[in-house]
Amino acid sequence: MTAETTVADSPAASAQPATDFDHVAALRVLESESVHIIREVVAELERPVLLFSGGKDSIVLLRLAEKAFRPHPLPFPILHVDTGHNFDEVIEFRDRRVAPTEENPAGIKLIVASVQESIDSGRIAESTDPSGSRNRLQTRTLLDALEAGGFDAAFGGARRDEDRARAKERVFSFRDEFGQWDPRSQRPEPWSIYNGRIRRGESVRVFPLSNWTETDIWRYIEIEDLDLPSIYYAAEREVFDRDGILLAVSPFSQPRDGDPVSTEWVRYRTVGDLTITGAVRSRATTIPEIIAEISDATVSERGETRADDRTSSAAMEDRKREGYF
């Protein structure tokens, strides 16, 4: 069965009103491309894993992976790199998403790689970042988890529209034996032909959502009726303003002198280490409202809400060179 047959048979496709036909048709093309990429990796590589943060992109990626192999269960596990500084709503969602269901009685195999355990074992030192962020510490924990699992391919939910460094990515992003990325050594991908051949010790990060946009992600969530962590929807939350970013008041992120604290209607465009992931002022409590809101946005979700990406114009690329996903 081809990817095209799979998506055409989707109940969601036939349930859309005629006025949404163009959007749905475009999403089904993207879906078909992503399903093809996922199947290609499983055919070419020996031991893949799917990186799962509990964010909207990894949620869409997981749904696409499930569609790629239905009615069979996923032929690979999912991996969450846990900084220990998570939004409670995201961890609750993660555990609910992998739990056994009537459709999948075995559930989804989840591997949790803990940054705290990496600190306790001496693999990394606790962050000296004044914000308390452990975001950069994830890299060592991720590389250790990939090596321990013998994984030669890791699916990620990155999109090219997120950041300039992401825009340089191939769909198959090759990493050396140290897990590091060099944009000059990537392979061409003409006509969606992917070369998955690697040498011992090398690995591949694979980005099936490369050609999707933030709006595509939300439209797909809408037509597939996907569940999300509640932080994606606007609600009254206690936040403080630091350098123009609204951060959650939590045990891990506390206001300093001069940081104004308020209770505001906000939501999150992305999830991550809550010490550096900012909220946006919003009243959007439904997916159509969110789509309308981001359609008017002039800044990507990372550019607007991630403090770590504001340190320099090359912040993301520097982390990717170190082995960041």
C-alpha positions as CSV (number, residue, x, y, z in Angstrom):
1,M,0.0,0.0,0.0
2,T,1.4,3.4,-0.9
3,A,1.5,6.5,1.3
4,E,-1.0,8.1,-1.0
5,T,-3.5,5.2,-0.5
6,T,-3.1,5.5,3.3
7,V,-3.9,9.1,3.5
8,A,-6.7,9.1,1.0
9,D,-8.5,6.5,3.1
10,S,-8.2,8.7,6.2
11,P,-11.7,9.5,7.7
12,A,-10.6,13.0,8.5
13,A,-10.0,13.7,4.8
14,S,-13.6,13.0,3.8
15,A,-15.1,14.8,6.9
16,Q,-13.9,18.3,5.9
17,P,-16.2,20.9,4.6
18,A,-15.8,21.9,0.9
19,T,-14.5,25.4,1.8
20,D,-11.5,23.7,3.5
21,F,-10.7,21.4,0.5
22,D,-7.6,23.3,-0.6
23,H,-6.0,23.3,2.8
24,V,-6.8,19.6,3.4
25,A,-5.5,18.6,0.0
26,A,-2.2,20.4,0.7
27,L,-1.9,18.8,4.1
28,R,-2.5,15.3,2.6
29,V,0.4,16.0,0.2
30,L,2.6,16.9,3.2
31,E,1.4,13.9,5.1
32,S,2.2,11.6,2.2
33,E,5.7,13.0,1.9
34,S,6.3,12.5,5.7
35,V,5.0,9.0,5.7
36,H,7.2,8.1,2.8
37,I,10.3,9.5,4.7
38,I,9.4,7.6,7.8
39,R,9.0,4.3,5.9
40,E,12.3,5.0,4.0
41,V,14.2,5.3,7.2
42,V,12.8,2.0,8.6
43,A,13.7,0.3,5.3
44,E,17.3,1.7,5.2
45,L,18.4,2.0,8.8
46,E,18.7,-0.7,11.4
47,R,17.5,0.9,14.7
48,P,15.6,4.1,14.5
49,V,14.0,6.0,17.5
50,L,11.5,8.9,17.5
51,L,12.4,12.0,19.7
52,F,9.3,13.0,21.6
53,S,9.1,16.2,23.6
54,G,5.3,16.3,24.1
55,G,5.2,19.4,21.9
56,K,2.9,20.0,19.0
57,D,5.5,19.0,16.3
58,S,6.4,15.7,18.0
59,I,2.8,15.0,18.5
60,V,2.1,15.4,14.8
61,L,5.2,13.4,14.0
62,L,4.1,10.5,16.2
63,R,0.7,10.4,14.5
64,L,2.4,10.3,11.1
65,A,4.6,7.4,12.3
66,E,1.5,5.5,13.5
67,K,-0.2,6.0,10.2
68,A,2.9,4.8,8.3
69,F,2.6,1.3,9.8
70,R,-1.0,0.8,10.7
71,P,-2.5,-1.6,11.6
72,H,0.8,-2.7,13.1
73,P,2.3,-1.0,16.1
74,L,5.3,1.3,15.8
75,P,8.4,-0.6,14.9
76,F,10.6,1.7,17.1
77,P,10.4,3.3,20.5
78,I,10.1,7.0,21.4
79,L,12.7,8.9,23.4
80,H,12.1,11.9,25.7
81,V,15.1,13.8,27.0
82,D,13.8,15.0,30.3
83,T,15.5,18.2,31.6
84,G,13.6,18.0,34.9
85,H,12.4,21.5,34.3
86,N,9.2,20.5,32.4
87,F,5.7,21.9,32.4
88,D,3.6,19.5,34.5
89,E,0.9,19.5,31.8
90,V,3.5,18.2,29.2
91,I,4.6,15.3,31.4
92,E,1.0,14.4,32.1
93,F,0.2,14.4,28.4
94,R,3.3,12.4,27.5
95,D,2.4,9.6,29.9
96,R,-1.2,9.6,28.8
97,R,-0.1,9.5,25.1
98,V,2.0,6.3,25.5
99,A,-0.4,4.4,27.7
100,P,-2.2,1.3,26.3
101,T,-5.4,2.0,24.4
102,E,-8.1,-0.2,22.8
103,E,-6.5,0.4,19.5
104,N,-3.0,-0.3,20.8
105,P,-3.2,-2.6,23.9
106,A,0.6,-2.7,24.2
107,G,1.0,1.1,24.3
108,I,4.0,2.8,23.0
109,K,7.5,2.0,24.3
110,L,8.9,5.1,25.9
111,I,12.5,5.7,26.9
112,V,13.2,8.6,29.2
113,A,16.7,10.0,29.3
114,S,17.2,12.1,32.4
115,V,19.4,15.2,32.5
116,Q,19.3,15.0,36.3
117,E,20.7,11.4,36.1
118,S,23.5,12.7,33.8
119,I,24.3,15.3,36.4
120,D,24.2,12.8,39.3
121,S,26.5,10.4,37.5
122,G,29.0,13.2,36.7
123,R,28.5,13.0,32.9
124,I,27.7,16.7,32.9
125,A,27.9,19.5,35.5
126,E,24.9,21.5,36.7
127,S,24.2,24.5,34.5
128,T,25.8,27.8,35.5
129,D,23.3,29.7,33.4
130,P,21.8,32.5,35.6
131,S,18.3,31.5,34.3
132,G,18.8,27.9,35.7
133,S,18.2,26.5,32.2
134,R,19.2,23.0,31.5
135,N,18.5,23.3,27.8
136,R,22.1,23.1,26.6
137,L,22.8,20.2,29.0
138,Q,20.3,18.0,27.0
139,T,22.9,17.4,24.3
140,R,25.1,15.1,26.3
141,T,22.1,13.2,27.7
142,L,20.7,12.8,24.2
143,L,24.0,11.5,22.8
144,D,24.4,9.1,25.7
145,A,20.9,7.8,25.2
146,L,21.4,7.3,21.5
147,E,24.6,5.4,22.1
148,A,23.2,3.3,24.8
149,G,20.2,2.3,22.7
150,G,22.4,1.6,19.6
151,F,20.2,3.9,17.6
152,D,21.5,4.8,14.1
153,A,18.6,7.1,13.2
154,A,16.5,9.6,15.3
155,F,13.3,11.2,14.0
156,G,12.9,14.8,15.1
157,G,10.0,17.2,14.6
158,A,12.1,20.2,13.5
159,R,10.8,22.4,10.6
160,R,12.8,24.6,8.3
161,D,10.7,27.7,9.1
162,E,11.6,27.6,12.8
163,D,15.2,29.0,12.5
164,R,17.9,29.9,10.0
165,A,20.0,26.9,11.3
166,R,17.0,24.6,10.7
167,A,16.6,26.0,7.2
168,K,20.1,24.6,6.4
169,E,19.0,21.1,7.3
170,R,18.5,18.2,4.9
171,V,15.7,15.8,5.6
172,F,18.4,13.2,6.4
173,S,20.9,15.1,8.6
174,F,24.1,13.2,9.0
175,R,26.1,13.2,12.2
176,D,29.6,12.0,12.7
177,E,30.8,9.4,15.3
178,F,30.6,12.1,18.0
179,G,27.1,13.1,17.1
180,Q,28.1,16.4,15.7
181,W,26.7,18.2,12.6
182,D,28.6,19.9,9.9
183,P,26.4,21.7,7.3
184,R,29.2,21.4,4.7
185,S,29.2,17.6,4.7
186,Q,25.5,17.0,4.1
187,R,24.3,15.0,1.1
188,P,22.1,16.3,-1.8
189,E,18.5,15.1,-1.8
190,P,17.3,15.5,-5.5
191,W,13.7,14.6,-6.2
192,S,13.2,13.3,-2.6
193,I,15.8,10.6,-3.0
194,Y,17.5,9.9,0.3
195,N,20.8,8.3,0.9
196,G,20.7,6.5,4.3
197,R,24.1,4.8,3.9
198,I,26.3,5.4,7.0
199,R,29.6,4.1,8.3
200,R,30.0,2.5,11.7
201,G,29.6,5.1,14.5
202,E,27.7,7.6,12.3
203,S,24.0,8.3,12.7
204,V,21.3,10.2,11.0
205,R,18.8,12.7,12.4
206,V,15.7,12.6,10.2
207,F,13.2,15.5,9.9
208,P,10.0,14.4,8.2
209,L,8.3,17.7,8.9
210,S,11.0,19.8,7.2
211,N,8.6,21.2,4.6
212,W,5.7,21.9,7.1
213,T,5.0,25.4,8.6
214,E,3.6,26.2,12.0
215,T,0.2,26.9,10.3
216,D,0.4,23.5,8.6
217,I,1.0,21.8,12.0
218,W,-2.0,23.5,13.5
219,R,-4.3,22.8,10.6
220,Y,-3.2,19.1,10.7
221,I,-3.9,19.0,14.4
222,E,-7.4,20.4,13.7
223,I,-8.3,17.9,10.9
224,E,-6.9,14.9,12.8
225,D,-8.5,16.1,16.1
226,L,-5.2,15.5,18.0
227,D,-5.0,16.0,21.7
228,L,-2.5,18.5,23.0
229,P,-1.1,19.6,26.4
230,S,-3.3,22.3,27.8
231,I,-0.5,25.0,27.8
232,Y,-1.0,25.4,24.1
233,Y,-4.4,27.1,24.8
234,A,-4.9,30.5,26.4
235,A,-5.7,30.7,30.1
236,E,-4.9,32.9,33.0
237,R,-1.4,32.1,34.3
238,E,1.1,33.6,36.6
239,V,4.1,34.9,34.7
240,F,6.9,37.4,35.1
241,D,8.6,39.6,32.5
242,R,12.3,39.1,31.9
243,D,13.9,40.9,29.0
244,G,10.6,41.0,27.2
245,I,9.8,37.3,27.6
246,L,7.0,36.1,29.8
247,L,8.2,33.2,31.9
248,A,6.2,30.9,34.1
249,V,6.4,31.4,37.9
250,S,7.6,27.9,39.1
251,P,10.0,26.3,41.5
252,F,12.6,26.4,38.7
253,S,12.0,29.9,37.4
254,Q,11.5,32.7,39.9
255,P,11.3,36.4,39.3
256,R,14.4,38.5,40.3
257,D,14.4,42.0,41.6
258,G,12.9,44.2,38.9
259,D,11.0,41.3,37.1
260,P,7.3,42.3,37.2
261,V,4.9,39.5,38.1
262,S,1.4,39.4,36.9
263,T,-1.5,37.0,36.1
264,E,-2.3,37.3,32.4
265,W,-4.1,35.5,29.7
266,V,-1.3,33.7,27.9
267,R,-0.5,30.5,26.0
268,Y,2.6,28.8,24.7
269,R,3.6,28.4,21.1
270,T,6.3,25.8,21.9
271,V,7.3,23.7,24.8
272,G,10.7,23.0,26.4
273,D,12.7,23.8,29.5
274,L,10.2,26.1,31.3
275,T,13.1,28.4,32.6
276,I,13.6,29.7,29.0
277,T,10.3,29.0,27.3
278,G,8.2,32.1,27.1
279,A,4.4,32.6,26.8
280,V,2.6,34.9,24.5
281,R,-0.3,37.1,25.4
282,S,-3.4,35.5,23.9
283,R,-7.1,34.8,24.2
284,A,-7.0,31.9,21.8
285,T,-8.7,29.0,23.4
286,T,-9.6,27.0,20.2
287,I,-7.6,25.8,17.3
288,P,-9.3,28.1,14.7
289,E,-8.4,31.1,17.0
290,I,-4.8,29.9,17.3
291,I,-4.5,29.5,13.5
292,A,-5.9,33.0,13.0
293,E,-3.4,34.3,15.6
294,I,-0.3,32.8,14.1
295,S,-1.4,33.7,10.6
296,D,-0.8,37.3,11.7
297,A,2.5,36.6,13.5
298,T,5.7,38.0,11.9
299,V,8.1,36.0,14.2
300,S,8.5,32.3,14.4
301,E,7.5,30.5,17.6
302,R,11.2,30.0,18.6
303,G,12.1,33.6,17.8
304,E,9.3,35.0,19.9
305,T,9.4,32.7,22.9
306,R,12.8,30.9,23.3
307,A,15.3,32.9,25.4
308,D,18.2,30.6,24.5
309,D,17.8,31.5,20.8
310,R,18.2,35.2,21.6
311,T,21.7,34.9,22.9
312,S,23.1,35.2,19.3
313,S,22.0,34.9,15.7
314,A,23.9,31.6,15.5
315,A,22.7,30.1,18.9
316,M,20.8,27.2,17.3
317,E,23.6,26.4,14.8
318,D,26.2,26.3,17.6
319,R,24.1,23.8,19.6
320,K,23.5,21.7,16.5
321,R,27.2,21.5,15.8
322,E,27.6,20.1,19.4
323,G,25.1,17.4,18.8
324,Y,21.8,19.0,19.7
325,F,18.9,17.4,17.9
